[in-house]
């Protein structure tokens, strides 16, 4: 089983435990983490070379880079500049031997309410098609996930099916928890989209009194350890196994106690 985690969570662990990034990476690798997902801001930053050296030292690969885009914008200049930046991030991903480029095609400021979702969806297809053509002969897979912000036109199973059917070469990442924000059943969504999944973000979620995000029904949710929330993680893991999935599982847990959560999460995932 290939298990990854967000690089930013390891940075958080280093801060929580008052240890160096090198020590945090070594700890994660010893537990069984062999890959990280990084953001475009991290790999394109001044610190990128330092991060790359630290990862290389521990033998952890950069398996995925996620990149935000403004493909939903009605401003053509912004659309074009965003497109050129995404291409540059794709080039960087190839340089780093990353397997995936995860595109977040539409920003919140590009969607003027739910009535504007369809326009932004169609506009994003245009941008994604250009990126797909740009990398079609390169060793990089483009992937999109079901995002947590349900106002965005890539948060529901219907959105994702439209995108993956319209954009050649596009694949999907299953975020186990994010369908909860759109108040969709993750098992139904999985059955609807399973043929396109090439990456998994493993996450459980449960109710809380307050949270920055709310579901479509106004519920507050928070990340919780696997098996303690409302997401049918075990059933999804079984479905993935039955369907022959052999790809990466990216642990997504953004709360406190990262050091404790890592071995617990790995132990849970390895049951399947």
Secondary structure, 3 states (H helix, E strand, C coil): CEEEEEHHHHHHHHHHHCCCHHHHHHHHHHHCCCEEEEEHHHHCCCCHHHHHHHHHHHCCEEEEEEEECCCCCCCHHHHHHHHHHHHHHHHHHHHCCCCEEEEECCCHHHCCCHHHHHHHHHHHHHHHHHHHHHHCCCCCEEEEECCCCCCCCCCCHHHHHHHHHHCCCCEEEEECCHHHCCCCCHHHHHHHHHHHEEEEEECEEEECCCCCCECCCCCEEEEECCCCCCCCHHHHHHHHHHCCCCCEEEECCCCCCHHHHHHHHHHHHCCC
